[in-house]
Amino acid sequence: MCLAVPGRIVELTGDEPLARRGKVDFGGVVKAINLSLVPEAGMGDYVLVHVGVAIGRIDEHEALRVFEYLREIGDLEEEPS
């Protein structure tokens, strides 16, 4: 079983498709993430991330719903931006 967590892209770097990276905000925690598998994702988009790699896009409504579930169980302290 794998767990992917949604996050919002706040910075993009790398012009080459296989070197595409960015910073992703996970409700207040920002991490550098490999974005090569989601070439269609842009600034402000939400992506699902598994072990440092974005594996797909997710719509904002669904991402915010996941953040709400995490807040309910106490795993997320801040509002996502």
Buried (B, 14 or more C-beta within 10 A) or exposed (E): EEEBBBBBBEEBEEEEEEEBBBBBBBBEEBEEBBBBBBEEBEEEBBBBBEEEBBBBBBEEEEBBEBBEEBBEEEEBEEEBE
